[in-house]
């Protein structure tokens, strides 16, 4: 996620399955699909609410704008009403 922050600098290594995730040839989309994150409280990316919700479906290949809009709307409604 550091690639979303302008001017960020990283040092050292983080190895996953023996590979340094900071190498320049690492496919960050494939890495993000493989790694899960759990936060104690909501931690949105520095994007709009829409973009935060659509982020996951997009990296999993969803490109249809109407389908993304449906996902975003149903997610917001479920959050507002406590439904799944």
Secondary structure as UniProt FT lines:
FT   HELIX           2..4
FT   TURN            6..7
FT   STRAND          15..16
FT   TURN            17..18
FT   STRAND          19..20
FT   TURN            21..22
FT   TURN            24..25
FT   HELIX           28..34
FT   HELIX           49..59
FT   TURN            60..61
FT   HELIX           65..81
//
